[in-house]
Amino acid sequence: MNANNNAFKNVRRKPGLQIWTINKMQMDPVPPQAFGNFFEGDCYIVLYNKGSRQSADIHYWVGRTSSQDEQGAAAIYVTQLDEYLGGSPVQYREVQGYESPRFRSYFKNGLIYKKGGVASGFNHVETNAYNVLRLLHVKGRKDVTATEVEVSWSSFNKGDIFLLDIGKAIVQWNGPQSNRREKLKAVLLAQDIRDRERGGRAQIGVVEGGDERSSPELMKVLTTVLGPKPSQLKEATSDDVPDSAQKNSVRLYHVYDNSGNLVIQEVAKQPLTQDLLKTSDCFILDNKGSSVMVWKGKKASKEERQGAMNRALSYIKAKKYPASTTVEVMAEGAESAIFKHLFKSWTDKDQTQGLGTTHNVGKIAKVDNGKFDVMELHARPELAAQYRMVDDASGDVKVWRIENLEPAEVDPKSYGQFYGGDCYLVLYSYKRAGQQQYILYIWQGRHATSDEIAASAFQAVSIDQKYNGAPVQVRVVMGKEPRHFLAIFKGKLIIFEGGTGRPGVVNPAKDARLFQVRGTNELNTKATEVVARAASLSSNDVFLLKTDNISYLWYGKGCNGDEREMGKVISDVLSRHEKRVVMEGQEPAEFWIALGGKGSYASDRRFEREEPLHSPRLFECSNQTGRFKITEVDDFAQCDLDEDDVMLLDTWEELFLWIGNSSYEYETKEALNSARDYLRTHPAGRDPDTPIIFVKQGYEPPTFTGWFNAWDPHKWSVKSMKNSHYNNMQSVDLIISEARNNIQTQSGMSSSSASSLSSSGAGKFLDPELLVNKTPDELPDGVDPTRKEDYLSDQDFENLLGSTRADFQRLPKWRQNDLKKKAGIF
């Protein structure tokens, strides 16, 4: 099987989705209306073109009952398609029931698993789209799957959703133990089937399990097809997929072939660094057994690159991992976001950043920010998100300090001065689109007592309730202040290592205090107290040394004019004494004496590099199944924010916890603990004090919404429509007749046998002569004179009214009545 232009002649380079199934070892295109439908006996190739520098993702999907030959053919075609597209796509191996979040993200309404396959004579193009009779078992709240099961009540259970699809109608039965989210997802799937496979010409009805009496007409349809409903159905089954992830750490391996033997050589374990990847080799990254990723160096041999997928499968067998383990294969320079997240730092070649140059010193980034255009930030939330700034910090500020476990207002003259022995609450208010917005910062000193830290959290809840839950809550650990927090104090933020700012309390006297000043303007500057020793100095920064008699403003050789100016601003706040400017290398003896003697310090000149870019990641935190779990949402959008749950958004510099209005309190508490664990155990060695920001549904700031494409601020202001409007299905008797015909067609039963199914009470069609131009008194018994058209067969309906039933139903009422008058059945 060789790659050629004929094999890939239908491959488009435009953004979007393309799918092929393997038919007689060839790639056979799947029509768009069948996207999301997968035969269990087949293998598929799914190509998603991104329309960006990272050109595409290629997935090959393995059905549960597919043959080894088909699986092998799919794997070969994926490798050849990768080469055809220049080697840049990321390749994924997907196994039925264990698909990756990225794969599922292409099919927002869910996956449908169909019995059989092309080898059994099934295909994705139906000659009669209405000749359908199937029962779909729908599972999942976020990632929905629908599997074809036996058309029988024995397939039902109390906890899931079932769709009876009979072509012109789809009846949804909701298990009495299913939840609101599952019901909504099932309705969306039913609508998707109607719109894509039936051209919008199918009716949808919903039956609530346990309350079937409220939907007698729809139950006629179900019992006609399935027979009488048994008194007892099976109990609910768990949606949880067993967690196959190993409890070991992330590890990097060099995998190569040595005289026909697979050699697996460990290179390193977490935290990993980018320089471990050598361009001349191929590597396997084992993500704790949950997924296996293969990285192909640009200068690796062709044989190594082409054999990457097979190497990964061999590695999975050698490690005795489940066959369903996710596999990703990527080329150097086209790494996936998740792959980059597993490294302590990552820099793309020729990386550019549109927010100004970032200067890094050790672990602390210093961003040169110019003046913000607040209207620009409000108009472009994506800019606000990247800057981590909701506005230009010109709003109102109110500060409380926790004293005796209660909030005490701080004198505005002391705003910006924070002591390590205290905890503070900072309420910032501003307006966006004419609406009042709030951010509540909870600043916790490094040396505050556990009671004070607990009180700060408790009092934050009280303030939050006072403002009707509107404030966005941000927990700030001393020394990890977010950018906006710095900005609201206008370049005068000072962090004292210990002590307290409480009135009347005298802090322990010190012979000298040393403050490190960082920042270039009033939006990004703060002064942090450090140990008053020579070792604390750095050539890259400005320092203020404060003694009893004099203050020294020390300028390192690597600092610039803007930083020196901000040093002067801070010095005026910290000291009223005489300030003496000292240039690095020209220090007087008194300076070193105050620091306890001259000594070595960080004197390397600052190097400039762009701050590593990390794609944001969204996770769902849910207890809906009875067990708290976190699940990643790939290619996320606003619609993925589940009102029943807590969502975690990781933007690298900050973590957002979005609280859905219907989420449980338990989920909120567990989400906070999980966010901390997430940081602590992150393979990249993340800072455990990364700010965690609480955001309530409906009160999202632009620093949050900016990470979402096309955010709709009114999404949750309109109540969702109830499902009841689906239950007004027209002409149930017609639908039952259609179901009988489909049963007869698919099972081959005789017409008399099929007719016997009507014993549940279904009606019958009448000769048009009994209906046309007849007064109500002249109609047969039981005929509704206002609905004569319901008693016509499909053929008679079209002959009389010149329209199909589906087209007729879409007409305005006056037009329907006009046609009925002309036909003599009004």
GIJO-V364150 format. One record per residue. D_FIRST is the distance of its C-alpha to the first C-alpha in whole Angstrom. Layout:
# GIJO-V364150
d_first
D_FIRST
D_FIRST
This chain:
# GIJO-V364150
d_first
0
4
7
9
13
12
10
13
16
18
18
21
23
26
28
27
24
21
19
16
16
13
14
12
9
9
12
15
18
21
24
27
29
27
26
27
27
24
23
24
21
18
16
17
16
19
20
23
24
28
29
30
30
28
25
23
22
19
19
17
19
19
21
24
23
19
17
15
12
12
13
11
8
11
11
8
8
12
12
10
12
15
14
14
18
19
19
22
21
22
19
21
20
22
23
25
29
28
27
28
31
29
26
29
31
29
30
34
35
33
30
30
28
28
28
25
22
20
19
23
24
24
23
25
27
30
32
35
35
38
37
37
38
37
38
37
38
38
38
39
41
39
35
35
33
34
33
33
36
38
40
43
46
45
42
44
46
48
47
44
43
42
41
42
40
41
40
43
44
43
45
45
47
48
48
52
50
48
49
49
46
44
46
45
41
41
43
40
38
40
40
37
36
39
38
34
34
37
38
41
42
43
46
46
48
49
51
52
52
55
57
56
59
59
56
57
55
52
53
53
50
49
51
50
46
47
50
53
52
53
56
54
50
48
49
46
43
42
40
39
36
37
37
35
35
37
40
39
39
36
35
33
31
29
26
25
23
26
25
23
25
25
28
29
32
34
35
38
39
40
41
38
39
36
37
36
32
31
29
28
26
25
27
27
30
31
33
35
32
32
29
27
26
24
25
23
25
25
26
23
21
17
16
19
18
14
15
18
17
16
20
21
20
22
25
25
25
28
30
30
29
29
25
26
27
25
23
23
21
23
23
27
29
27
28
29
33
33
31
34
37
36
38
41
41
38
38
36
36
38
39
41
44
46
49
50
50
50
52
51
54
53
52
54
52
55
54
56
57
59
61
59
59
60
59
55
55
56
54
51
50
47
49
51
49
48
51
52
55
56
59
61
63
66
67
69
69
71
71
73
73
73
77
78
75
75
74
77
77
76
79
77
78
76
73
70
72
70
71
69
71
71
69
69
68
67
67
65
66
65
64
61
61
64
64
65
62
63
61
63
62
63
64
64
66
65
69
69
70
68
70
70
67
67
69
67
65
67
69
66
65
69
69
65
67
70
68
66
63
62
62
58
59
58
58
59
60
62
60
57
59
56
57
59
61
62
62
65
67
67
67
70
67
69
68
70
69
72
75
76
77
79
83
85
83
83
80
81
82
80
81
78
75
72
70
66
66
62
62
62
64
65
62
60
63
64
67
66
69
68
69
72
71
70
67
66
66
63
63
61
63
67
69
72
75
78
81
84
86
83
79
77
74
72
69
66
65
61
63
63
66
65
65
68
70
68
70
73
72
72
75
77
76
76
79
83
84
84
80
80
76
75
72
70
72
75
76
80
81
82
78
77
80
79
75
77
76
74
70
67
64
61
62
58
58
56
52
50
47
45
45
42
40
39
38
40
39
40
41
43
45
46
48
48
46
49
47
47
44
42
39
37
36
34
34
37
40
44
43
41
45
46
50
50
48
49
46
46
44
44
44
45
48
49
48
49
50
50
52
52
55
54
53
55
57
55
52
54
55
52
50
53
52
49
49
51
48
45
47
48
45
43
40
41
45
46
50
51
54
52
54
53
54
55
54
55
54
55
57
53
54
52
51
49
48
47
44
43
42
44
47
49
52
54
51
53
56
55
55
52
53
53
51
54
53
50
53
54
52
53
54
53
54
51
49
50
49
46
45
47
45
41
42
43
40
37
39
41
44
47
49
52
50
49
52
54
52
54
57
56
58
56
58
57
57
60
61
61
65
66
65
65
69
70
72
72
75
73
69
68
69
67
65
65
67
65
62
62
58
57
58
56
53
50
51
54
54
52
54
57
56
53
51
48
50
47
48
52
52
51
54
57
60
62
59
59
62
63
60
62
65
64
62
65
64
65
